[in-house]
Amino acid sequence: MKFHPTPLSGAYTIELEKRGDDRGFFARFFCQREFQDAGIPCSVVQINNSLSAKAGTLRGMHYQLPPAAEIKIVRCIRGALYDIIIDLRPDSPTFSRWFGVELSEENRLMLFVPQGFAHGFMTLVDNTEAFYLVSAFYEPAQERGLRFDDPHFALKWPRTPVDISDKDRVWPSFDPAFHGVELMRGLK
């Protein structure tokens, strides 16, 4: 795997190193040793899969507070999506900034999302499927989210969403106390 730093501290895009021949190719999707060698600690406890039937479906912006803060490694295995992350760690040099990248079945890129980041994506084509590794179990009491259109962050999505859950639509405007920003101090 090739790890490429993003403009946000601790976040990476990951390019698969394909080994191929006339049959196709082989590539590692995850190798704990390679992550450790790159200085990126990650232990996986869940693997999630989502399918969105319609282009323009928006999922996010989700995260969990400590002690259930989670790392995510996201890959689009069918279709295409635009993935956005926001750094919510108050002591990070990139606090409150966001980064977006297209992940698709063609480019096979993955996105490494550190603890303390909100994460969400919008599908670019029908029947888009995402697969992601997660380092912490889902804890409903620790779950938080940001609105996809919160003016504080001014996220630039590729289009207006056509499908979004009620839960994701009604997250409150950014409020450091509600969103648990101080709890994410010291996350790397």
URBELHU-V164011 format. One record per residue. N is the residue number from 1. NEAR is the number of other C-alpha atoms within 12 Angstrom. D_CENTER is the distance of its C-alpha to the mean C-alpha in Angstrom with 1 decimal. Layout:
<<N;NEAR;D_CENTER> <N;NEAR;D_CENTER>>
This chain:
<<1;27;17.9> <2;25;17.7> <3;25;15.3> <4;21;15.1> <5;22;14.3> <6;26;12.5> <7;20;14.4> <8;31;12.4> <9;32;14.0> <10;33;12.5> <11;40;9.4> <12;32;10.3> <13;34;10.4> <14;33;12.3> <15;27;15.3> <16;26;17.2> <17;20;20.8> <18;17;22.8> <19;13;26.3> <20;11;28.3> <21;8;31.7> <22;7;33.5> <23;7;31.8> <24;9;28.2> <25;12;25.9> <26;14;24.2> <27;18;21.0> <28;20;19.2> <29;28;15.7> <30;31;15.6> <31;22;18.4> <32;19;18.4> <33;15;21.3> <34;20;19.7> <35;23;16.7> <36;15;19.5> <37;14;21.6> <38;19;19.0> <39;16;18.8> <40;29;15.3> <41;25;16.0> <42;29;14.2> <43;23;15.8> <44;21;14.5> <45;18;16.0> <46;19;14.3> <47;22;13.2> <48;22;12.0> <49;19;12.9> <50;26;12.9> <51;27;15.4> <52;31;15.9> <53;22;19.5> <54;23;19.6> <55;28;18.3> <56;26;17.0> <57;35;15.3> <58;40;12.7> <59;38;10.4> <60;37;9.1> <61;39;8.8> <62;39;8.6> <63;45;9.1> <64;37;12.2> <65;35;15.0> <66;29;17.0> <67;22;18.5> <68;25;15.7> <69;37;12.8> <70;39;10.2> <71;41;8.4> <72;43;5.9> <73;43;6.7> <74;43;5.9> <75;42;9.1> <76;39;11.1> <77;26;14.5> <78;26;16.5> <79;30;16.6> <80;37;14.2> <81;46;11.3> <82;39;10.1> <83;43;6.5> <84;41;6.5> <85;51;5.7> <86;44;8.9> <87;39;10.9> <88;46;12.9> <89;35;15.0> <90;26;18.5> <91;19;19.9> <92;26;17.4> <93;16;19.0> <94;23;16.0> <95;29;15.9> <96;30;15.1> <97;26;14.0> <98;32;11.1> <99;36;10.0> <100;30;9.5> <101;36;10.0> <102;31;11.4> <103;36;10.6> <104;31;13.8> <105;22;16.2> <106;17;18.4> <107;23;16.5> <108;31;14.8> <109;35;12.2> <110;42;9.2> <111;47;6.3> <112;44;6.8> <113;45;5.0> <114;41;8.4> <115;41;10.1> <116;45;10.9> <117;47;7.9> <118;46;7.2> <119;43;4.2> <120;39;5.9> <121;47;7.6> <122;47;11.3> <123;41;13.3> <124;33;15.9> <125;28;18.4> <126;20;19.8> <127;24;18.9> <128;32;15.4> <129;31;14.0> <130;37;10.5> <131;31;10.7> <132;30;8.5> <133;32;10.0> <134;31;9.9> <135;29;12.3> <136;29;13.8> <137;26;15.5> <138;24;14.9> <139;16;17.2> <140;15;18.0> <141;14;20.0> <142;23;17.1> <143;29;14.6> <144;38;14.1> <145;38;12.6> <146;41;13.2> <147;34;15.0> <148;42;13.5> <149;27;16.9> <150;24;17.5> <151;15;20.0> <152;18;19.2> <153;26;16.0> <154;19;17.4> <155;29;14.3> <156;22;15.6> <157;29;14.5> <158;24;16.5> <159;21;18.6> <160;18;19.5> <161;25;17.8> <162;21;20.3> <163;23;18.8> <164;27;16.8> <165;18;17.6> <166;13;20.1> <167;20;18.0> <168;29;15.2> <169;23;18.1> <170;19;20.0> <171;24;17.8> <172;22;20.2> <173;22;20.2> <174;27;18.6> <175;21;21.0> <176;22;20.4> <177;16;22.5> <178;18;20.9> <179;31;17.3> <180;28;18.4> <181;32;17.8> <182;21;20.7> <183;24;19.5> <184;32;16.6> <185;24;19.3> <186;16;19.5> <187;27;16.0> <188;29;15.1>>
